[in-house]
Amino acid sequence: MTGVAPTGPPAPTDDDAAELAAQLRALAGADPAEVRQVVAEVLGALDRAAGGALRDQLPAAIRADSGLDSARH
């Protein structure tokens, strides 16, 4: 069998990052509290997927704001 070996998804680009930032800004303009909640939920999910290792990499203020400090205990 010949051909190109399948690869994973394409790597994010600067355009992808800019688009995500623009979407977050638009959401934040609508309801900053909702954005904080979404970010906290995403960080919590990422921390769970990393077996609790993500929280150790985050500044204390972000851990506290996203509820990750209380999740450990």
Kinemage of the C-alpha trace (Angstrom):
@kinemage 1
@onewidth
@group {chain A} dominant
@subgroup {mainchain}
@vectorlist {calphas} color= white
{ca met a 1} P 0.000 0.000 0.000
{ca thr a 2} L 1.400 3.382 -0.958
{ca gly a 3} L 0.339 6.902 -0.282
{ca val a 4} L 0.577 9.563 2.332
{ca ala a 5} L 0.452 8.439 5.930
{ca pro a 6} L -2.431 10.003 7.877
{ca thr a 7} L -1.449 12.715 10.291
{ca gly a 8} L -3.116 14.379 13.232
{ca pro a 9} L -5.114 17.572 13.039
{ca pro a 10} L -3.310 20.612 11.674
{ca ala a 11} L -1.358 22.679 14.171
{ca pro a 12} L -3.028 25.910 15.312
{ca thr a 13} L -1.837 29.011 13.525
{ca asp a 14} L -1.543 32.646 14.513
{ca asp a 15} L -4.781 33.210 12.602
{ca asp a 16} L -6.505 30.594 14.780
{ca ala a 17} L -5.257 32.312 17.937
{ca ala a 18} L -6.379 35.717 16.672
{ca glu a 19} L -9.822 34.346 15.822
{ca leu a 20} L -10.188 32.762 19.264
{ca ala a 21} L -9.111 36.010 20.951
{ca ala a 22} L -11.653 37.958 18.887
{ca gln a 23} L -14.409 35.521 19.831
{ca leu a 24} L -13.532 35.813 23.530
{ca arg a 25} L -13.490 39.609 23.300
{ca ala a 26} L -16.930 39.596 21.680
{ca leu a 27} L -18.258 37.274 24.377
{ca ala a 28} L -16.647 39.359 27.128
{ca gly a 29} L -18.276 42.496 25.770
{ca ala a 30} L -21.639 40.810 26.051
{ca asp a 31} L -21.276 39.368 29.551
{ca pro a 32} L -17.907 39.332 31.361
{ca ala a 33} L -19.274 37.090 34.130
{ca glu a 34} L -20.237 34.483 31.546
{ca val a 35} L -16.733 34.556 30.073
{ca arg a 36} L -15.210 34.036 33.520
{ca gln a 37} L -17.508 31.051 34.037
{ca val a 38} L -16.611 29.536 30.661
{ca val a 39} L -12.893 30.008 31.302
{ca ala a 40} L -13.212 28.447 34.767
{ca glu a 41} L -15.033 25.439 33.299
{ca val a 42} L -12.430 25.008 30.551
{ca leu a 43} L -9.540 25.259 33.018
{ca gly a 44} L -11.258 22.750 35.294
{ca ala a 45} L -11.752 20.295 32.440
{ca leu a 46} L -8.144 20.703 31.304
{ca asp a 47} L -6.921 20.196 34.866
{ca arg a 48} L -8.978 17.012 35.237
{ca ala a 49} L -7.662 15.718 31.896
{ca ala a 50} L -4.111 16.443 33.089
{ca gly a 51} L -4.674 14.569 36.339
{ca gly a 52} L -4.537 17.755 38.410
{ca ala a 53} L -1.181 18.871 37.017
{ca leu a 54} L -2.459 22.022 35.287
{ca arg a 55} L -3.322 23.837 38.499
{ca asp a 56} L 0.311 23.670 39.601
{ca gln a 57} L 1.280 25.639 36.488
{ca leu a 58} L -1.242 28.444 36.964
{ca pro a 59} L -0.744 31.610 39.019
{ca ala a 60} L -2.485 31.582 42.401
{ca ala a 61} L -4.949 34.296 41.365
{ca ile a 62} L -6.142 32.264 38.394
{ca arg a 63} L -6.395 29.086 40.459
{ca ala a 64} L -8.498 30.883 43.044
{ca asp a 65} L -10.666 32.646 40.460
{ca ser a 66} L -11.382 29.435 38.577
{ca gly a 67} L -11.996 27.366 41.713
{ca leu a 68} L -8.988 25.097 41.201
{ca asp a 69} L -7.605 25.780 44.679
{ca ser a 70} L -10.711 24.364 46.306
{ca ala a 71} L -10.853 21.430 43.845
{ca arg a 72} L -7.619 20.026 45.218
{ca his a 73} L -8.817 19.727 48.795
